[in-house]
């Protein structure tokens, strides 16, 4: 076997072998680079581990660099994984079950607060809960019993999670939503577009939003944005609780808890 056939048996191999040799070699290079850690790895170490001639390895690495999958440190000349993997990871999470990624964080927040915890995302113009843990207390908030019958008509600005998701939109998308959403009439007859724009500024500045019986009597909530590595808001983490339990101390403790939990989940999604 020649050195360039050794993807199946380099010094750190073996790697899976398929009929498409170029892909096998590429995946082997990525695997070795990933396992090299923060210091990266040299061309010689890479090609030795994979079992390639230096010229072949250099050509494949140049293509990976061009696609952003590999980068080369200007000082050490070592190879490291590129930023394209952050984009791929974001796409993977979007295609997979975000609630599964968030499950440990939600459980910790639920145990800490003993209130209802839910994770919401934006689907078109409506807030959709993708994970809910209902408070173990006798008096609790259950999202399944407090939602609008016509969900498409439920204004985002009446819930804490909805406010966070609305504030996380780009300016252009938010303006389109104000003009076209099924609940646009509620904007005109309620707070008005200018007030909602001010609300967006407030939510962005303070990093959380509240709902003090705005959606339904007796229902309160506090939510914080869950951001990915691009700092884009991909979800809202919310704690819902009965107005009957409200106090300045409880409001503040829940706010701190949900902001911290949302930040923890954001890190899991790649935010620095």
N, C-alpha and C positions, 0 to 999 in steps of 0.2 A: 504493500500500500504506500502510495506517495504521501508526502507531508500534507498536501492539499486535499487529501481524501480523509484526513484524520479527524474530521468533526465528530465522528463517532467515538474517537478515542484519544483526545488530546490529554495533556497531563492532568487536567481537572475534569475530564469527561467521565462517562460518555454523555452525549446529548442525543435527543431523539433524531432519528434519521428518516427522511422522507425522500420521495423521488425528485424533489426540487432542492438541489444542493445549495443554491444561493441563499434560500430562505433558512436552511439548516445552519449555514455558516453565520448568517446575520443574527439569528436567535442565540447562537452560542456566544457571539461577541457581546450582545446585549446582556446575556446572563452573567458573564464574567465581569462586565463593567458594573452591573448592579451589585454584585457581591463584593466589589472592591471597596465600597464604603466612600466616605467623604474625601479621602485622599485621591481617589481615582486610580487609574492603572496605566502603565506605559504601553507603547506599541509592542515592544518585545514581550512583555509579560502576557499581553492579550493573545498575540499570535502563537506564543508557546503553549499557553493554556488550551487554546482551541485547536492547535495543530495546523496552522497555516503559514505559508511563506509570508514574509514581511510585506512584499509588494501586493499580494492578494489582500492581506488584512488592511493595508493602508487604503486600497481602493474601496473596499467595503465600508470602512470607517468614514471615508470622505463622503460617501453617499448618505450615511446615517447622520453625519454632521449637517449636510445640506437639508435634510428633512427635519432637523431639530430633535432627533431622537438621541443623539450623542453630541456632546460639546467637548472642546479641548481647552484646558486651562492654559492661558497664555504664558504663565510663569513656569510651571512644571512640565507643560506639554503632555500631561496625563489626560486620559479620556474619562469622562463622567457622563451620567445620563443627562439628556437634554430636557429643556422645558416643555417639549411637545408631550412628554408623559403626563404633565399636569393637565393638559387639555384632554388627553385620552382618559385619564382618571375621572375627570369631570363628566365626560360622556358616558363612561361606564356606570358611574353612580346614577346618572340620569336614567339610564336604561335598566338599572337594577332596582331593588327595593330599598329606597332611602330609609324607610321605617326600620328596616333590619339593621342598617348602619347606626341609626339613632337609638335603637332599643336600649342599650346600656345607659345612655345619658338620660333618657326619659325615665327609666326605672329609678335611677338615683335621685332625680328631681322629684319624682312622685313620693319616694320614701322620705325625702327631706322635708317636703312641704305638706304632705298628706292631703293635698288638694288635687283636683282633676288636672291632668297634664295632657296636652295634645300638640301634635306636630301638623302644621298646615302648609299646603302649597297652593299656588295659583294655577287654576285651569281656566283658560280664556279670561272671563271677567269675574269668576267666583272663587271664593276660598273653599278648599276641600281638605278635610281632615284625613290624613293618611295613617295616623296612629293616635289612639286615645287610651289613657289610663284613668279610670274614674276614681275619684276620691273614696277612700274606705270609710269616711265619716257618714253618719246617717243623713245629715243635711249636706248635699253635694250638688255639683253642676254636672249634668250629663248632656254633652253636645247633641246626642241623638234625639233629645226631647226638647231642645231649645232652638232648633233651626227653623228657618222659614219653610213653609210648605212648598213654595216655588223658589227653589234654591238660586235660580238664575237671577231672581229679582232682589236677592239679599245684598244690600250695599256694603262694600268693603269697609267703608268708613264708620260702620257701627260696631265693629268688633276690634279687639286689640290686635289679633293676628292679621285681620284684614288691613288695618292701618299700616302695619309693618310691611306687608306684601305690596301694598299700594305705594308706599314710600320707597320701596326697593326697585321700582320700575324705572326705566329710562324716561327722561322728560317727554320724548316723542310718544312713547307707548302710553304713558299716563294721560297725555292730552287726548289721544285717540280714544282711550277708554272713557274719559269724561264725556266725549261726544257720542259714543256708540253703545255703551254698556246698557243692558236691560234696566239697570237701576239709575239711569241718567236723570230721570224725572225726579227721583228722590234727592238728587244733588241740587237741582233748581229750586225745589220746594223746601229744602232743608238748609244745610250750611252754605251752599253756594260754592262755585268752583274756586273763587279766590280764597275762601276760608280753607278749603281742602289743600290748596297749594301751600298755605301757611302751615297747615298741619303736617304736611310732608317735611317741611324745613325743621319743624320741631322734633319730629320723630327721628330724623336723621341726626340732628344735633345731640339729642339726649340718649339715643341708642335703645329706646324702648317705646312702647305705646300702651295706653290703658283703655279700658272700657268700663265705665262706671254706670251700669244699667242703661246703656245706650241701645243695645240690641233687644234686651228683654228686662222687665222689672225683676229685681232681685239677683241679677247676674252681673258679676264683675270679672275682669280679667286683666292680666298684664302679659305682654309678649315682647320678644326680642328677635332680631333678625339672625338667621343662620346663613352665613356667607361662605362661598367657596374660595378657591385660591385666587380668583380674579377680583375678589371682594364683591361679587354679584350676589344679591339676596336670592337664595334658592328655596327658602322655607321660613316659616315663622314658628318659634317655640313659645307656647302659651301656657299659663296657669290660670284656670278658671275657678272662682270661688264665690260663695253666696254673699250678697251684700250684708246679710245679717251678721257675718263674722268680721266685717270691715273694722279696721282700726288703723291708726297711723303706723303703729308698730308692725302689724301684719302686712299692710301695703308695702312698707319699705323692705321687709324681710323677703317677701315674695318677689319684689322687683330685683333685688340683689341676686336671689337664687336663680331666677330665669335668665338674667343677663349673663351670669357666670356659666350656666349650663349651655346657653346658646353659643357662647364663645368656645366652650370645650368641643361642641359638635362641629363648629366651624373649623377648628384645627384638624379634626378627623377628616374633613372634606378638603384639606390642603391649604387652608388660610394660614398665613405666617403669623 
